[in-house]
Structures are given as C-alpha cells and as structure tokens.
C-alpha cells in the first residue's frame, strides 16, 4: 500500500501544510511529552499525554507528505502510515500500534494502565518526536 493508494480509497485526503501548522503541532507534542513525565499525576493521564504525542507527531509526518487522515480509524491509519511517511521500521510501528490498542482498552473498556506501559509509551513518544524532527530537517526543511 502507498500513500497515493490510501488517497484513492478515501483513507487520506490531500493537504497542504506550512511551517506554522507543523510548528504548532510539534510544540504541542513537546508540551504533552513534558506533561507525560510528571509523576505526580495518574498513570492513565501520563499514558494519555504520551499517546497524544505519538498522534500529533504521526499527524505531522502525514502533513509533511501532503496528506491528512480522512477516515474512521484515523489513529490506526496515522500510526500504520509511519513506515510510508518517515521510513519507520515495521517493528517500531507495531510497538506504537500496541500503544494504540492499550489506549483503546483503557478508554473504551476501562482497563488499567500499568507503569511499564506508561514508560514504554513515553520513551516511544520521545524517540518518535526526535525522529520526525530529524526527518523534517532532512526532507522538508522549510517546515522545520
């Protein structure tokens, strides 16, 4: 599957972005990462903040490639498109997708979020943020 194929089947829509839009999302992701690291708040809230970083950064990756998710299941689509948008390995994408499933179980089933999952989600969010910032610098410097 390619980004163009996802556009043709209605999963994505074309989108033109700019430095301001990308900058706002990256700044929000940095704030959320800072919030996720606050140990005085609940594990669930920390996990949510770290997961939000992953979503914001995955959105930046799509926007920088000229697309925006236009479908139900957009969280899954944004994560699973990372190998196409920034060349992420499938193994790393699967870890992020596991975080998405964990978040769904917490939000929609009331499942607890354990400390290890929080730590993994924060670490993955931090790495993804750095990777996408580097990718922007190398591939779309006008947006960075």
Buried (B, 14 or more C-beta within 10 A) or exposed (E): EEBEEBBEEEBBEEBEBEEEBBEEBBEBBBBBBEBBBEEEEEBBBBBBBBBBBBBBBBBBBBBBBBBBBBEEEBBBBBBBBBBBBBEBEEEBBEBBBBBBEBBBEBEEEEEEBEEEBBBBBBEBBBBBBEBBBEBBEEBBEEBB
